[in-house]
Amino acid sequence: MSTQDNKRAILAVARIDLGVSVREYVKLVEETAEHISSRVTTLITSPPVKPLHEVLVGRRKYSSYRNNLNTLLNKLSFLSRRRGITLILSPVLRRAGNKLYITNVILPPVGLPIFTGREIVPATNTISSGPEYEVLKIGNINLCFSILNDLEVPEVCRMCLFKRGDAIVAVNPPLITGRDPEMTLSLAMARARENRLPLIGVGGYAEAGSIQQPTYIVRSDGKLAEVSESPEPNIFEVEIPPTGKVYNLDLTRRYLKLIKEHLLTNFYLKQQ
C-alpha cells in the first residue's frame, strides 16, 4: 500500500430508523457496526430526531433533551470503545452560556464526547448560528459539516475550500428537514460540483407521513454515486483522500461576515 493510500480515510454513513427510542436506536447502530468493513475508521449518522424536533417546536425543554442525549451518548461511547471506531452524530443541540446551538458530537474510542462544528444558518429564531466555521479533523482528512439549512447557502460550503476541507458532510434528517427530498439531492450535487469536493449526505427515515430524507454519496464532479431513499436500513462506505488545499483564514472570515451580516440578517431570517 502506498503512502498516499495510508493517508486516506474510510468513512461509513448509516441510514437507519430515526423515529425510535434510545434503546432501539442503540441496537440499530450496533447492528450497523457489525456490517461495516474492518477498514472503516468513522461511522456517521443522525441521532433519534423526535427529541430535537420537540425542542425546536416548543414541546420539550432543553433540560429534558439534554438528559435524553446524555443517556444516548453514554451507551454509544461504550459501543465506540468496544468496536474501536469513531462515531459522529449530527445534528445535536448544545447549550453554551445562554445560547443554544445545533452542532455535531464526536465519540472517539478513547476519551470523552467532543461537541464541534456548529450550524451556520440557524434552524429557528431561537437557535444561534455558530460564531466561526469549524472543520472536523478525522485522521488525516478535514470534514466540513453542512447542517440542516446550511446546504441552501452556497457560501457556507464554499468556506470548506478556504479551510482546506477534503469533503462536505450534509446533514438533513427527517422531521426537522422540511425540504423536498429531490431538492436536497439537487442542492447537494450543486454544492459538490461548485467546490470540487465529494459530499456525504446523512439522511434517514422516521414514521410514515413525515418527509423522509435521502442518504447518499456525491462525487467531486457533482455526480451521484450512491443513494438510498427507501424506509429501510442501508450503509455506504466512502474513501476520502486528503486534498492538500491551502488554508485561507482571511477569506473564511470575510465569507462568514458576509453570510451573517447580509444573507442571514437581511434575507434568510426574515423569511422564517
Steps between C-alpha positions, in 0.01 A plus 500: 500500500635845406559786739216692336261209563600499866382859525153424369208462740227240459171638631159334526166680499206308646136529399282382788161562659526832686151490648579240766584510872856518637505126574382407150737749341807365679407151385475625139842666521649180645354300213635752251849480650494125447459549124772756429840391372805487724653792308235745621636744758194722545124439491273800441125511564227713656361437850128441564326813369185524716671651808665777296184563297299540821743762631493693171119516498476581872360170630805402707742693721871493433570340839287199405671478160844520664423210733378291208813583299735420790339157537549437129863615501586283800369191324665583167835584664513144627434375145772727359757368749402140443509525121802733484332742259409867517129586494375838380140601578338802338296707562493539878400796717751653741482795739796733535440781748148623437494395134388181328691364202446211261829318465670159464636265762801273451527181706861377476606151615709667770393813686185702559242622243609807303243758385619693196399644162196722562224577252552831316143560378284471816209257480263735687508845655565342841818326380828692465735472205853379554751775583754350256522236229654190657656206319510151653835324470455124465835329461673676211192658343289806573121469497272802458149457638204666329215464751131536407451836319874552441470303176279772352768770526785446248740720699486265801636208302743731321666569836595133505745571217656789688554283809667219306205263517521161334128416499165652590255314725142624444270413791126496426299254713122464466248687721733797547570538127191624317670523161389280210737197482571557130596859577742371766671285236508784247655740751757241606610433143529874436709559816735210410544621142553865601778411744643189328465309825327167574184533706357249748127533563374394843124441476263244645138408550244521778128435539272485198356834396811707567736612224783248475849607393749314278835356605755536220851552370577767238834500315711814470373550143144531633383159379299277731699186591266336755153577627240338726154653539293204624392450865746219565855484643801543277871575529734676258877495534709771337873556471610862547855604401655821638496778241791698640325832436650815650320647801375855443396653832433848358252378240322284757450799731374716213250238385369442851455874550315524167269212590412635844464867412324472166367156407368406844397833649357661187355201319489157656382573856237747375329214316466275807 
